[in-house]
Amino acid sequence: MGDEEIIALYWQRDEEAIGQTRLKYGSYLSKIAYNILFDREDSEESVNDTYFRAWNSMPPQRPKALPAYLCKLARQAAIDILRKRSSKKRQPSQYMCSLTELEDCLSDGNRTEQDADLHLLAGAIGAFLMTVSGEERSLFLSRYYFADSLRDAAGYLGMSESKAKSMLYRTRIGLRRYLEKEGFFDEA
């Protein structure tokens, strides 16, 4: 079934929409959730929450790209679960590992998360990504948006882990410089 047909089922309030979404995108959503949560049960809960969020948001939302829309909902659901369990000590997820890698780009040690205007920052990161090659952009998104492991991200692009690691390092350095130029860090 096509994406437009699935969206139409949501708009008709037909429960088959969830079944078709599960059939077509279930494994994709599970991988995203697992990369963030690193726990099968929590990932299943997150994916079920994604279906619930899709059901509650269509209508009024009519996504232009169903996979991207579902990915966004899945990430939000998984991050919500991750925040709920943050006080418990569990295995680190790929999401937490990828955030640690980005830490140097996004913090100069003088600014708290509350000081940053996240909307502007997201726009600046998006603008930066438009300045790099498609391969660099795909690798960056695979690692830091979809929270894929370094191995998986490299595999998707048909490159070695060492090449991917080097490319991500150079991209993070470029991002840091770009954000400095855009005024996201205080001048020393």
C-alpha positions as CSV (number, residue, x, y, z in Angstrom):
1,M,0.0,0.0,0.0
2,G,1.3,3.5,-0.8
3,D,1.9,6.2,1.6
4,E,-0.9,8.4,0.3
5,E,-3.3,5.5,0.8
6,I,-2.1,5.0,4.4
7,I,-2.5,8.7,5.1
8,A,-6.0,8.5,3.7
9,L,-6.8,5.7,6.1
10,Y,-5.7,7.8,9.0
11,W,-7.9,10.7,7.8
12,Q,-10.8,8.2,7.5
13,R,-10.1,7.1,11.1
14,D,-9.7,3.5,9.8
15,E,-7.7,1.4,12.2
16,E,-6.2,-0.4,9.2
17,A,-3.9,2.6,9.0
18,I,-2.0,1.4,12.0
19,G,-1.7,-2.1,10.6
20,Q,-0.5,-0.8,7.3
21,T,2.0,1.5,9.0
22,R,3.3,-1.4,11.1
23,L,3.6,-3.6,8.0
24,K,5.4,-1.0,5.9
25,Y,7.5,0.9,8.5
26,G,7.5,-1.2,11.7
27,S,11.1,-2.4,11.3
28,Y,12.3,1.0,10.3
29,L,10.7,2.6,13.4
30,S,12.0,-0.2,15.7
31,K,15.5,0.4,14.5
32,I,15.3,4.1,15.2
33,A,13.8,3.5,18.7
34,Y,16.4,0.8,19.5
35,N,19.3,3.0,18.5
36,I,18.1,5.6,21.0
37,L,17.0,3.4,23.8
38,F,19.2,0.3,23.5
39,D,16.4,-1.8,25.1
40,R,13.9,-4.1,23.2
41,E,11.0,-3.6,25.6
42,D,11.3,0.2,25.7
43,S,11.8,0.2,21.9
44,E,8.5,-1.7,21.4
45,E,6.7,0.7,23.8
46,S,8.2,3.6,21.8
47,V,7.0,2.2,18.5
48,N,3.5,1.6,19.8
49,D,3.6,5.2,21.1
50,T,4.6,6.3,17.6
51,Y,1.5,4.6,16.1
52,F,-0.6,6.3,18.8
53,R,0.9,9.7,18.0
54,A,0.4,9.2,14.3
55,W,-3.3,8.2,15.0
56,N,-3.8,11.3,17.1
57,S,-2.0,13.7,14.8
58,M,-3.6,12.7,11.4
59,P,-5.9,14.6,11.0
60,P,-5.2,17.5,11.3
61,Q,-1.6,16.9,10.0
62,R,-1.2,15.6,6.5
63,P,2.4,14.7,6.1
64,K,4.1,15.2,2.7
65,A,6.6,12.5,3.5
66,L,5.2,9.7,5.7
67,P,8.5,8.0,6.5
68,A,10.1,11.3,7.6
69,Y,7.0,12.2,9.7
70,L,6.9,8.7,11.3
71,C,10.7,9.0,12.0
72,K,10.2,12.3,13.8
73,L,7.4,10.8,15.9
74,A,9.5,7.7,16.7
75,R,12.5,9.8,17.7
76,Q,10.3,12.0,20.0
77,A,8.6,9.0,21.6
78,A,12.0,7.2,22.2
79,I,13.6,10.4,23.6
80,D,10.6,10.8,25.9
81,I,11.1,7.3,27.2
82,L,14.9,7.9,27.5
83,R,14.2,11.0,29.6
84,K,11.8,9.1,31.9
85,R,14.3,6.5,32.7
86,S,17.4,8.8,32.8
87,S,17.6,8.5,36.6
88,K,18.2,4.8,36.2
89,K,21.6,3.5,35.3
90,R,21.3,1.3,32.1
91,Q,23.5,0.6,29.1
92,P,24.3,3.6,27.0
93,S,22.4,3.9,23.8
94,Q,23.8,4.8,20.4
95,Y,21.8,8.1,20.8
96,M,23.7,8.9,24.0
97,C,27.0,8.0,22.4
98,S,26.3,10.2,19.3
99,L,25.3,13.1,21.6
100,T,28.6,12.7,23.4
101,E,30.5,13.0,20.1
102,L,28.6,16.2,19.3
103,E,29.2,17.8,22.7
104,D,32.3,19.7,21.6
105,C,30.5,21.3,18.7
106,L,27.5,22.5,20.7
107,S,29.0,23.7,24.0
108,D,31.8,26.0,24.9
109,G,31.5,25.2,28.6
110,N,30.1,28.7,29.3
111,R,26.6,28.3,28.1
112,T,23.9,26.1,29.6
113,E,21.3,24.3,27.5
114,Q,18.7,26.8,28.7
115,D,20.7,29.7,27.2
116,A,20.7,28.3,23.7
117,D,17.9,29.1,21.3
118,L,17.3,25.6,20.0
119,H,15.2,26.7,17.1
120,L,18.0,28.9,15.8
121,L,20.6,26.2,16.5
122,A,18.6,23.6,14.5
123,G,18.4,26.0,11.6
124,A,22.1,26.7,11.7
125,I,22.9,23.0,11.7
126,G,20.6,22.5,8.8
127,A,22.2,25.4,6.9
128,F,25.7,23.9,7.7
129,L,24.6,20.5,6.4
130,M,23.6,22.1,3.1
131,T,27.3,23.2,2.6
132,V,28.8,19.7,2.9
133,S,28.7,16.9,0.3
134,G,25.7,14.6,0.1
135,E,27.9,11.7,1.5
136,E,28.9,13.8,4.5
137,R,25.3,14.9,5.1
138,S,24.0,11.4,4.9
139,L,26.6,10.1,7.2
140,F,26.0,12.9,9.7
141,L,22.3,12.3,9.7
142,S,22.7,8.6,10.0
143,R,24.9,8.9,13.0
144,Y,23.4,11.9,14.8
145,Y,19.7,12.0,13.7
146,F,18.9,8.3,13.3
147,A,21.4,7.4,16.0
148,D,22.9,4.6,14.0
149,S,26.1,3.0,15.2
150,L,29.3,4.0,13.5
151,R,29.4,0.5,11.8
152,D,25.9,0.8,10.5
153,A,26.3,4.3,9.3
154,A,29.4,3.4,7.4
155,G,27.8,0.3,6.0
156,Y,24.9,2.2,4.6
157,L,27.3,4.4,2.7
158,G,29.6,1.5,1.7
159,M,32.7,2.9,3.5
160,S,35.0,1.6,6.2
161,E,34.4,2.5,9.8
162,S,37.7,4.4,9.9
163,K,36.8,6.5,6.9
164,A,33.4,7.2,8.4
165,K,35.0,8.1,11.8
166,S,37.4,10.5,10.1
167,M,34.7,12.1,8.0
168,L,32.4,12.6,11.0
169,Y,35.3,14.1,12.9
170,R,36.0,16.6,10.1
171,T,32.3,17.4,9.8
172,R,32.1,18.1,13.5
173,I,35.1,20.4,13.3
174,G,33.4,22.1,10.3
175,L,30.2,22.4,12.3
176,R,32.0,23.9,15.3
177,R,33.7,26.5,13.1
178,Y,30.4,27.3,11.3
179,L,28.5,27.7,14.6
180,E,31.3,29.9,15.9
181,K,31.1,32.1,12.8
182,E,27.3,32.3,13.2
183,G,27.8,33.6,16.8
184,F,26.7,30.6,18.8
185,F,29.7,30.8,21.1
186,D,31.0,33.7,23.1
187,E,34.3,35.2,21.8
188,A,37.2,34.4,24.0
